[in-house]
Amino acid sequence: MRGLAGRFIRSRSGAFAPILVLVMIPLITAIGFSVDYTSAVQTRSTEQAALDAAILSITTMDTASTKAQRQVAMQASYVANGGQGTATLNTFDVSANGTATAQATASYPMPTVFMQIARIPTVAIGVSSAVNKTPALVAATFKVTGVSGYWNKKMTLYGTQFGAAVAKPLMTIDYTYGKTGDPKGYGTTNVNVITTDSTGKTVTTLAQTQVCKLGKNAPTGVTLNTDKFGTTYYCVDTMSAGSTAGASIDVSQMAGLYLQMNVPSGNPQNLSSNDAATSNRLYSSTSKDVLPAEIATGQVVDIFRLVPCGSTGYQAWEDGGNSVPAPVGNADFFYNVTGKCDFNKRPNNTVLTQ
């Protein structure tokens, strides 16, 4: 047997070459099919990632955008992210409460190399994606319920518009103490909405004025209050026309929001909801039956999440006269804020569902 094998190997008759070719054809074909298959898997992965990015990108477009406009934008994003072939937006719907859902597919006939031996010139690559975008805060209405203390102070709501790098003021609540000699220093608070007109000029509109005074002779319909020092006082609110609910702020174009309390006589002078070192001066509750709780030390507060949708939240600030942690009764700056949620441009409200 060993001699036979040796003669076969040393044979020069040429009969072995055709046999070898016949044996190699299926092996080469199998390897080739494997190469094409691997390429198809990689292509499909790229197509899926490109379609996911494309469908996410169109969820921040205005609700006034047509399906055709979204289709154009999605295809452009799909190609920019390495997608090949055609991406198709099958559905895009916004429900009455502002929830957006969308579904898209993409297809690409990938050319083959080795599979053409078997007369398979292309392999169809198909992917699909679906998203769900929950409503988010689009408007917030602030109404002062009571401000006191011997220190002047101002709370400002800042917003950073989509595509902008710098935040701008959207509202101010400005308190001036009354110098009355009482332990809490009741004074006057003005709430202003800050907007920009068509020429780019800043417009300040008064929404609410609250004047608090000592005494027991409150005007008709005004409630008398007694603070923890036993001081009797009352506050008179004057609401501007169209602002009976408070100062309504449009935040639908804002990618970020934060609150800042400026206390010129305080230490520190600036307290901010987006500053982990001072956000613990802010108190918050979503129920009038539950006292506002102090924000835990070291947290950065997301105002979009702090303001409840379709209901009223109750917030307060400790202006720096007392060390924290401390009960909310030590705070000097109280207000309510009511949120309205709807379809919005914030990308972080969108999640892939397929």
KEKE-3310 file (N, C-alpha, C; in steps of 0.2 Angstrom, whole numbers, plus 5000, padded with zeros to 4 digits):
npx = (5004:5010:5019:5012:5005:5017:5020:5009:5011:5023:5019:5019:5010:4999:4986:4982:4980:4967:4959:4962:4958:4944:4941:4944:4935:4922:4927:4933:4921:4913:4921:4921:4907:4906:4914:4906:4895:4899:4902:4889:4883:4891:4887:4874:4874:4879:4870:4859:4863:4864:4851:4845:4850:4846:4831:4830:4835:4825:4815:4815:4811:4799:4782:4774:4781:4780:4776:4783:4794:4800:4804:4814:4824:4827:4832:4844:4851:4852:4861:4872:4876:4882:4874:4867:4858:4840:4831:4816:4802:4790:4779:4774:4768:4759:4752:4737:4741:4754:4763:4775:4777:4786:4790:4802:4810:4824:4832:4844:4852:4865:4880:4887:4902:4909:4897:4892:4896:4887:4877:4871:4869:4867:4863:4849:4848:4840:4833:4825:4818:4810:4803:4799:4793:4792:4781:4786:4791:4784:4780:4779:4772:4774:4770:4771:4770:4774:4786:4800:4811:4826:4835:4838:4834:4834:4827:4830:4825:4834:4836:4843:4843:4839:4853:4861:4874:4875:4865:4850:4840:4824:4814:4811:4810:4809:4814:4811:4815:4805:4809:4803:4805:4801:4803:4805:4805:4795:4791:4791:4787:4791:4786:4793:4791:4803:4806:4810:4808:4803:4813:4824:4825:4825:4811:4803:4790:4778:4771:4766:4763:4767:4764:4768:4763:4764:4752:4734:4724:4719:4715:4698:4695:4708:4719:4724:4740:4751:4767:4782:4787:4777:4772:4760:4754:4750:4747:4746:4741:4744:4739:4744:4735:4730:4738:4733:4735:4748:4766:4768:4779:4787:4795:4797:4807:4819:4834:4839:4837:4838:4837:4842:4846:4850:4858:4863:4868:4871:4880:4885:4883:4877:4865:4862:4852:4858:4870:4880:4885:4877:4863:4856:4849:4837:4820:4807:4791:4778:4765:4752:4749:4761:4775:4788:4803:4820:4833:4844:4861:4874:4868:4864:4850:4837:4827:4817:4812:4809:4798:4781:4770:4755:4751:4752:4767:4777:4788:4803:4816:4830:4838:4851:4853:4852:4860:4861:4858:4841:4824:4810:4803:4812:4815:4814:4808:4795:4785:4774:4773:4767:4766:4766:4765:4770:4772:4789:4806:4816:4829:4833:4821:4818:4817:4823:4812:4813)
npy = (4994:5006:5008:5009:5021:5030:5028:5035:5048:5051:5050:5056:5057:5066:5064:5067:5081:5085:5079:5085:5098:5096:5092:5104:5114:5113:5116:5129:5136:5135:5142:5154:5157:5159:5170:5180:5179:5183:5196:5201:5200:5210:5221:5222:5225:5238:5244:5244:5251:5264:5266:5266:5278:5287:5287:5291:5304:5312:5313:5325:5335:5348:5347:5352:5347:5338:5321:5318:5327:5323:5311:5314:5320:5309:5300:5307:5307:5294:5290:5298:5292:5281:5272:5261:5260:5261:5270:5270:5279:5272:5275:5289:5296:5307:5307:5313:5317:5320:5310:5303:5291:5281:5271:5263:5256:5249:5244:5235:5229:5219:5218:5202:5192:5179:5171:5173:5163:5153:5159:5170:5185:5196:5200:5202:5214:5218:5229:5235:5248:5256:5269:5277:5292:5300:5313:5329:5343:5358:5370:5380:5387:5399:5404:5415:5411:5415:5426:5430:5438:5447:5449:5455:5447:5437:5426:5417:5409:5400:5396:5385:5386:5375:5370:5381:5388:5395:5399:5408:5421:5417:5420:5430:5432:5443:5449:5462:5467:5473:5481:5482:5479:5468:5450:5443:5451:5456:5459:5466:5457:5454:5446:5442:5439:5435:5439:5438:5450:5452:5459:5456:5462:5462:5459:5463:5457:5461:5449:5446:5453:5453:5459:5460:5463:5468:5466:5465:5469:5464:5466:5464:5447:5443:5432:5431:5427:5418:5418:5408:5415:5421:5432:5442:5443:5448:5445:5453:5449:5454:5451:5452:5456:5443:5434:5427:5414:5414:5417:5412:5402:5398:5384:5376:5376:5373:5365:5363:5368:5378:5384:5398:5406:5422:5430:5444:5447:5435:5419:5406:5418:5415:5402:5387:5376:5367:5366:5355:5358:5368:5365:5359:5368:5370:5365:5353:5347:5337:5337:5346:5342:5336:5341:5351:5343:5343:5345:5332:5332:5336:5333:5336:5345:5341:5351:5349:5336:5339:5347:5344:5336:5342:5345:5353:5358:5360:5372:5378:5389:5389:5403:5405:5410:5400:5386:5370:5353:5357:5360:5363:5374:5383:5390:5404:5407:5404:5396:5391:5379:5375:5362:5360:5347:5340:5336:5337:5344:5338:5327:5317:5311:5301:5284:5268:5256:5245)
npz = (5000:5004:4994:4983:4986:4985:4972:4966:4970:4964:4951:4934:4924:4923:4926:4939:4940:4934:4943:4955:4952:4951:4964:4971:4966:4973:4986:4984:4980:4992:5001:4995:4995:5009:5011:5004:5012:5024:5021:5018:5030:5037:5030:5032:5046:5045:5038:5046:5057:5051:5047:5060:5065:5056:5057:5070:5069:5062:5072:5078:5071:5066:5070:5060:5049:5034:5029:5017:5018:5029:5024:5014:5023:5031:5022:5018:5030:5032:5021:5024:5036:5031:5025:5012:4997:4998:5010:5018:5024:5033:5042:5051:5066:5076:5092:5101:5113:5111:5109:5099:5085:5074:5060:5049:5035:5026:5011:5001:4987:4988:4979:4974:4974:4974:4974:4961:4953:4955:4949:4956:4957:4966:4983:4993:5005:5019:5032:5047:5057:5072:5081:5097:5104:5118:5126:5131:5142:5136:5140:5154:5169:5180:5197:5210:5227:5240:5246:5256:5269:5273:5264:5247:5232:5217:5206:5192:5177:5166:5148:5136:5119:5106:5096:5101:5111:5122:5136:5139:5148:5153:5161:5176:5194:5205:5220:5233:5249:5262:5273:5285:5299:5304:5309:5297:5286:5276:5259:5242:5227:5210:5195:5180:5162:5149:5133:5115:5102:5085:5079:5086:5098:5116:5126:5141:5151:5163:5174:5186:5202:5219:5235:5251:5267:5285:5298:5303:5296:5283:5265:5258:5255:5255:5262:5279:5287:5298:5303:5308:5318:5324:5318:5311:5294:5277:5260:5244:5228:5212:5196:5179:5164:5155:5162:5172:5178:5180:5176:5160:5152:5137:5133:5122:5112:5119:5123:5135:5152:5167:5184:5193:5208:5213:5226:5232:5245:5250:5254:5247:5233:5221:5217:5209:5200:5191:5197:5206:5218:5224:5222:5232:5239:5234:5235:5232:5227:5221:5225:5234:5246:5251:5259:5251:5247:5250:5238:5235:5241:5229:5217:5200:5194:5183:5175:5166:5170:5183:5183:5183:5171:5165:5178:5194:5202:5217:5223:5232:5238:5248:5253:5258:5270:5280:5285:5276:5276:5279:5286:5275:5280:5283:5272:5260:5249:5239:5227:5214:5200:5185:5173:5155:5144:5128:5110:5106:5102:5108:5108:5117:5121:5113:5109:5103:5097:5089)
capx = (5000:5014:5023:5006:5005:5023:5020:5004:5013:5028:5016:5019:5005:4994:4979:4980:4978:4960:4955:4963:4953:4937:4940:4945:4929:4917:4930:4933:4915:4911:4925:4918:4901:4907:4916:4900:4890:4902:4901:4882:4882:4894:4883:4867:4875:4880:4863:4854:4865:4863:4844:4843:4852:4841:4825:4831:4836:4819:4810:4816:4808:4793:4776:4772:4784:4776:4780:4788:4800:4804:4807:4820:4828:4829:4836:4850:4854:4854:4867:4877:4879:4885:4869:4867:4851:4835:4827:4809:4798:4783:4774:4776:4762:4759:4745:4734:4745:4761:4768:4777:4779:4788:4793:4805:4814:4829:4834:4850:4854:4872:4883:4891:4908:4910:4891:4890:4898:4881:4872:4868:4873:4866:4860:4845:4849:4834:4833:4819:4818:4804:4805:4794:4796:4787:4780:4791:4789:4785:4778:4779:4769:4776:4766:4774:4765:4776:4793:4801:4818:4829:4840:4835:4836:4831:4827:4830:4825:4838:4835:4848:4839:4842:4859:4864:4879:4874:4859:4847:4835:4817:4809:4814:4806:4813:4811:4814:4812:4801:4812:4798:4808:4798:4809:4805:4806:4791:4792:4788:4790:4789:4788:4793:4793:4807:4805:4813:4803:4805:4819:4829:4825:4823:4805:4801:4783:4776:4765:4763:4766:4765:4766:4767:4764:4762:4745:4729:4718:4719:4709:4693:4696:4715:4720:4729:4745:4755:4773:4784:4789:4771:4770:4754:4755:4746:4750:4741:4743:4741:4740:4743:4730:4732:4743:4730:4738:4755:4770:4769:4786:4787:4801:4797:4813:4824:4837:4841:4834:4840:4835:4847:4845:4855:4857:4869:4871:4872:4886:4887:4878:4873:4863:4859:4849:4862:4876:4879:4887:4872:4856:4853:4846:4831:4815:4802:4786:4773:4758:4751:4749:4767:4780:4793:4809:4826:4836:4850:4867:4878:4864:4862:4843:4835:4821:4812:4809:4806:4791:4776:4766:4748:4749:4756:4773:4777:4795:4805:4823:4833:4842:4858:4853:4852:4864:4858:4851:4836:4817:4808:4800:4817:4815:4811:4806:4790:4781:4771:4775:4763:4769:4762:4769:4767:4777:4795:4812:4822:4831:4834:4815:4816:4820:4822:4808:4814)
capy = (5000:5012:5008:5012:5029:5033:5029:5040:5054:5052:5050:5062:5055:5071:5062:5069:5088:5086:5076:5090:5104:5094:5092:5111:5118:5114:5120:5136:5139:5136:5148:5160:5159:5161:5177:5184:5179:5188:5203:5202:5201:5216:5226:5222:5229:5245:5247:5244:5257:5270:5267:5268:5285:5291:5288:5295:5311:5315:5314:5332:5340:5351:5343:5354:5344:5333:5315:5319:5331:5318:5305:5317:5321:5303:5297:5310:5305:5287:5290:5301:5287:5275:5267:5260:5258:5266:5270:5271:5280:5269:5279:5294:5298:5310:5306:5319:5319:5322:5304:5301:5284:5280:5265:5264:5251:5250:5239:5236:5223:5219:5213:5197:5191:5172:5168:5173:5156:5150:5164:5174:5192:5200:5197:5207:5216:5222:5231:5240:5252:5259:5273:5280:5298:5303:5320:5332:5349:5363:5376:5380:5393:5400:5409:5416:5410:5419:5427:5434:5438:5453:5449:5455:5441:5436:5419:5417:5403:5401:5391:5385:5384:5370:5373:5387:5386:5400:5400:5415:5421:5417:5423:5432:5433:5448:5451:5467:5466:5479:5485:5484:5478:5461:5445:5440:5456:5455:5465:5466:5452:5455:5441:5445:5435:5438:5436:5442:5451:5450:5463:5453:5466:5459:5462:5461:5458:5459:5444:5445:5457:5451:5464:5457:5468:5466:5468:5461:5472:5463:5468:5459:5441:5441:5428:5432:5422:5419:5414:5404:5420:5424:5438:5441:5447:5446:5446:5455:5448:5458:5448:5456:5454:5437:5430:5425:5408:5415:5418:5406:5402:5394:5381:5370:5376:5373:5359:5363:5373:5378:5389:5401:5411:5426:5433:5448:5447:5428:5416:5409:5423:5411:5395:5385:5369:5363:5366:5350:5361:5372:5363:5356:5374:5369:5360:5352:5342:5336:5337:5351:5338:5334:5347:5350:5340:5346:5341:5328:5336:5333:5331:5341:5344:5342:5355:5346:5331:5341:5350:5339:5337:5343:5346:5358:5356:5365:5372:5383:5390:5392:5408:5405:5412:5395:5380:5365:5352:5361:5359:5368:5379:5389:5393:5411:5409:5399:5397:5385:5379:5370:5360:5357:5343:5339:5334:5342:5343:5335:5320:5312:5308:5296:5277:5263:5250:5239)
capz = (5000:5005:4988:4979:4987:4983:4964:4964:4971:4959:4944:4930:4919:4922:4928:4945:4940:4934:4949:4960:4951:4953:4971:4973:4964:4978:4991:4983:4980:4999:5004:4992:4998:5015:5010:5002:5017:5029:5018:5018:5038:5039:5026:5036:5052:5043:5036:5052:5061:5047:5047:5066:5066:5052:5060:5076:5067:5060:5077:5081:5066:5068:5069:5054:5043:5030:5028:5012:5020:5034:5020:5011:5028:5033:5017:5018:5036:5031:5017:5028:5041:5028:5022:5004:4994:4999:5016:5017:5030:5032:5046:5057:5068:5083:5095:5104:5119:5109:5108:5092:5084:5067:5057:5043:5032:5021:5007:4997:4983:4988:4973:4976:4970:4972:4972:4954:4951:4956:4946:4961:4956:4972:4989:4996:5012:5022:5039:5049:5063:5074:5087:5101:5107:5123:5126:5136:5144:5131:5143:5161:5171:5187:5201:5217:5233:5246:5247:5262:5271:5273:5258:5241:5228:5211:5203:5184:5173:5160:5144:5130:5113:5101:5092:5104:5116:5128:5139:5139:5153:5150:5166:5182:5200:5208:5227:5237:5255:5264:5278:5290:5305:5307:5308:5290:5281:5270:5254:5235:5222:5203:5191:5173:5156:5145:5126:5110:5097:5078:5078:5091:5104:5122:5129:5147:5152:5170:5174:5193:5207:5225:5240:5257:5273:5292:5300:5303:5292:5276:5261:5258:5251:5256:5268:5284:5288:5304:5302:5314:5323:5327:5315:5306:5288:5272:5253:5239:5222:5206:5190:5173:5159:5151:5166:5179:5180:5182:5171:5156:5148:5131:5133:5117:5108:5123:5124:5142:5157:5174:5188:5197:5213:5214:5232:5233:5252:5253:5253:5240:5230:5216:5218:5203:5200:5187:5200:5211:5225:5227:5220:5238:5242:5230:5237:5227:5228:5216:5228:5239:5253:5253:5259:5246:5249:5248:5233:5238:5239:5224:5211:5195:5193:5176:5176:5162:5174:5189:5182:5181:5165:5166:5185:5198:5207:5223:5224:5236:5239:5254:5250:5260:5277:5284:5282:5273:5275:5284:5284:5270:5283:5284:5265:5260:5242:5237:5221:5211:5193:5181:5167:5149:5140:5121:5106:5107:5098:5112:5105:5122:5123:5108:5110:5098:5099:5085)
cpx = (5004:5018:5018:5006:5011:5022:5015:5007:5018:5025:5017:5014:5000:4987:4977:4977:4970:4956:4956:4958:4946:4936:4940:4939:4924:4920:4931:4926:4912:4915:4922:4912:4901:4909:4910:4895:4893:4901:4894:4880:4885:4890:4877:4868:4876:4874:4859:4856:4863:4855:4842:4844:4848:4834:4825:4831:4829:4813:4810:4813:4801:4787:4773:4775:4780:4780:4785:4795:4804:4807:4814:4825:4831:4834:4843:4854:4857:4861:4873:4880:4881:4880:4869:4860:4846:4832:4820:4805:4791:4777:4777:4769:4763:4752:4743:4738:4752:4766:4769:4779:4781:4791:4796:4809:4819:4831:4840:4852:4862:4875:4887:4898:4909:4903:4889:4892:4891:4875:4868:4871:4872:4862:4856:4846:4843:4834:4827:4821:4812:4806:4798:4797:4790:4786:4785:4788:4790:4783:4778:4777:4771:4772:4769:4768:4767:4784:4795:4809:4821:4834:4836:4838:4832:4832:4826:4830:4829:4836:4841:4844:4843:4847:4863:4869:4878:4867:4856:4842:4828:4812:4813:4809:4811:4810:4815:4811:4810:4804:4807:4800:4805:4804:4810:4806:4802:4792:4788:4791:4787:4791:4787:4794:4797:4807:4809:4808:4807:4812:4825:4830:4822:4817:4804:4794:4781:4770:4762:4767:4763:4768:4764:4768:4762:4755:4740:4723:4719:4714:4704:4695:4704:4716:4726:4734:4749:4761:4776:4786:4783:4769:4764:4755:4750:4749:4745:4744:4740:4743:4739:4738:4733:4737:4739:4732:4745:4759:4771:4775:4786:4794:4802:4803:4819:4827:4839:4838:4837:4838:4841:4844:4851:4854:4863:4872:4872:4879:4885:4881:4874:4872:4860:4857:4854:4870:4876:4881:4881:4864:4853:4849:4839:4827:4810:4797:4781:4766:4758:4751:4755:4772:4786:4800:4815:4830:4843:4856:4871:4874:4864:4855:4841:4828:4815:4809:4806:4799:4786:4772:4759:4746:4753:4761:4774:4785:4797:4813:4825:4839:4849:4858:4854:4857:4859:4861:4847:4829:4815:4805:4805:4818:4812:4808:4802:4786:4779:4773:4771:4766:4764:4767:4766:4773:4783:4801:4817:4823:4831:4827:4813:4820:4818:4818:4809:4821)
cpy = (5006:5013:5011:5019:5033:5034:5034:5047:5056:5052:5056:5061:5061:5070:5065:5076:5088:5084:5082:5096:5102:5094:5099:5115:5119:5118:5127:5140:5140:5141:5154:5162:5161:5168:5182:5184:5184:5195:5205:5204:5208:5222:5227:5226:5236:5248:5248:5250:5263:5271:5269:5276:5290:5292:5292:5303:5315:5316:5321:5337:5342:5347:5345:5351:5339:5326:5315:5322:5327:5313:5308:5317:5314:5299:5300:5308:5298:5286:5293:5297:5281:5270:5267:5258:5264:5265:5273:5273:5278:5273:5284:5297:5301:5310:5313:5321:5320:5316:5303:5294:5284:5273:5266:5257:5253:5244:5240:5230:5223:5215:5208:5196:5183:5169:5169:5167:5152:5154:5167:5181:5196:5197:5203:5208:5220:5223:5235:5243:5255:5263:5275:5286:5300:5310:5323:5339:5354:5370:5375:5387:5393:5405:5409:5415:5414:5420:5432:5435:5445:5454:5450:5449:5440:5429:5420:5410:5404:5395:5391:5382:5379:5373:5378:5384:5390:5400:5407:5415:5421:5420:5425:5433:5437:5451:5457:5467:5473:5483:5487:5482:5471:5456:5442:5445:5456:5461:5464:5461:5454:5449:5443:5439:5439:5435:5440:5444:5450:5453:5460:5457:5462:5463:5459:5462:5456:5455:5444:5450:5455:5456:5461:5462:5465:5469:5463:5463:5471:5465:5462:5453:5439:5438:5431:5426:5424:5415:5411:5408:5423:5430:5437:5446:5444:5448:5448:5453:5452:5454:5452:5453:5448:5432:5428:5419:5409:5417:5412:5407:5396:5391:5375:5370:5375:5366:5358:5369:5372:5384:5392:5406:5415:5430:5437:5448:5440:5425:5408:5414:5420:5404:5393:5378:5365:5363:5361:5353:5365:5370:5361:5362:5374:5364:5359:5346:5342:5336:5342:5348:5336:5340:5346:5348:5343:5342:5338:5332:5332:5331:5337:5340:5345:5345:5352:5340:5333:5344:5345:5340:5337:5344:5351:5355:5362:5366:5378:5383:5392:5397:5409:5408:5407:5389:5374:5358:5355:5360:5365:5374:5385:5392:5400:5412:5403:5401:5390:5385:5373:5369:5358:5353:5341:5337:5339:5340:5339:5328:5315:5309:5302:5289:5273:5258:5244:5240)
cpz = (5000:4998:4983:4979:4985:4975:4962:4965:4966:4952:4940:4924:4918:4924:4934:4945:4939:4940:4955:4959:4952:4960:4974:4972:4970:4985:4990:4983:4988:5002:5001:4994:5005:5016:5009:5008:5023:5027:5019:5026:5040:5036:5030:5042:5051:5042:5042:5056:5058:5048:5054:5067:5062:5055:5066:5074:5065:5066:5080:5076:5068:5066:5062:5048:5040:5030:5023:5014:5025:5030:5017:5017:5030:5028:5017:5024:5035:5026:5021:5033:5038:5025:5015:5002:4997:5006:5015:5023:5029:5035:5050:5059:5075:5086:5098:5110:5118:5108:5101:5091:5076:5066:5050:5041:5027:5017:5002:4993:4983:4983:4977:4972:4969:4971:4965:4951:4950:4953:4951:4961:4962:4977:4992:5003:5014:5029:5040:5056:5065:5080:5091:5105:5112:5123:5131:5137:5138:5134:5151:5164:5179:5191:5208:5222:5239:5246:5253:5263:5270:5267:5251:5237:5222:5208:5196:5182:5167:5155:5138:5124:5109:5097:5095:5109:5122:5130:5139:5144:5150:5155:5173:5188:5204:5215:5230:5243:5258:5269:5284:5297:5308:5306:5301:5285:5275:5265:5247:5230:5215:5199:5183:5168:5152:5138:5121:5104:5090:5076:5082:5097:5110:5125:5136:5149:5159:5170:5181:5198:5214:5231:5246:5263:5279:5293:5300:5299:5285:5272:5260:5253:5251:5262:5273:5286:5295:5303:5308:5319:5326:5324:5310:5300:5283:5265:5248:5232:5216:5200:5184:5169:5155:5155:5173:5182:5183:5176:5166:5152:5143:5131:5127:5113:5112:5124:5131:5146:5164:5177:5192:5201:5214:5221:5234:5240:5254:5252:5253:5238:5225:5217:5212:5203:5196:5190:5206:5218:5228:5226:5226:5241:5239:5233:5232:5229:5222:5219:5234:5246:5255:5253:5254:5250:5246:5243:5236:5236:5234:5218:5207:5193:5185:5177:5172:5166:5180:5189:5180:5175:5167:5173:5188:5202:5212:5224:5229:5236:5246:5251:5252:5267:5282:5281:5280:5275:5281:5281:5279:5273:5284:5277:5265:5253:5239:5231:5218:5203:5190:5175:5161:5145:5133:5117:5106:5103:5102:5110:5110:5125:5118:5110:5105:5101:5095:5082)
residu = (MET:ARG:GLY:LEU:ALA:GLY:ARG:PHE:ILE:ARG:SER:ARG:SER:GLY:ALA:PHE:ALA:PRO:ILE:LEU:VAL:LEU:VAL:MET:ILE:PRO:LEU:ILE:THR:ALA:ILE:GLY:PHE:SER:VAL:ASP:TYR:THR:SER:ALA:VAL:GLN:THR:ARG:SER:THR:GLU:GLN:ALA:ALA:LEU:ASP:ALA:ALA:ILE:LEU:SER:ILE:THR:THR:MET:ASP:THR:ALA:SER:THR:LYS:ALA:GLN:ARG:GLN:VAL:ALA:MET:GLN:ALA:SER:TYR:VAL:ALA:ASN:GLY:GLY:GLN:GLY:THR:ALA:THR:LEU:ASN:THR:PHE:ASP:VAL:SER:ALA:ASN:GLY:THR:ALA:THR:ALA:GLN:ALA:THR:ALA:SER:TYR:PRO:MET:PRO:THR:VAL:PHE:MET:GLN:ILE:ALA:ARG:ILE:PRO:THR:VAL:ALA:ILE:GLY:VAL:SER:SER:ALA:VAL:ASN:LYS:THR:PRO:ALA:LEU:VAL:ALA:ALA:THR:PHE:LYS:VAL:THR:GLY:VAL:SER:GLY:TYR:TRP:ASN:LYS:LYS:MET:THR:LEU:TYR:GLY:THR:GLN:PHE:GLY:ALA:ALA:VAL:ALA:LYS:PRO:LEU:MET:THR:ILE:ASP:TYR:THR:TYR:GLY:LYS:THR:GLY:ASP:PRO:LYS:GLY:TYR:GLY:THR:THR:ASN:VAL:ASN:VAL:ILE:THR:THR:ASP:SER:THR:GLY:LYS:THR:VAL:THR:THR:LEU:ALA:GLN:THR:GLN:VAL:CYS:LYS:LEU:GLY:LYS:ASN:ALA:PRO:THR:GLY:VAL:THR:LEU:ASN:THR:ASP:LYS:PHE:GLY:THR:THR:TYR:TYR:CYS:VAL:ASP:THR:MET:SER:ALA:GLY:SER:THR:ALA:GLY:ALA:SER:ILE:ASP:VAL:SER:GLN:MET:ALA:GLY:LEU:TYR:LEU:GLN:MET:ASN:VAL:PRO:SER:GLY:ASN:PRO:GLN:ASN:LEU:SER:SER:ASN:ASP:ALA:ALA:THR:SER:ASN:ARG:LEU:TYR:SER:SER:THR:SER:LYS:ASP:VAL:LEU:PRO:ALA:GLU:ILE:ALA:THR:GLY:GLN:VAL:VAL:ASP:ILE:PHE:ARG:LEU:VAL:PRO:CYS:GLY:SER:THR:GLY:TYR:GLN:ALA:TRP:GLU:ASP:GLY:GLY:ASN:SER:VAL:PRO:ALA:PRO:VAL:GLY:ASN:ALA:ASP:PHE:PHE:TYR:ASN:VAL:THR:GLY:LYS:CYS:ASP:PHE:ASN:LYS:ARG:PRO:ASN:ASN:THR:VAL:LEU:THR:GLN)
# end
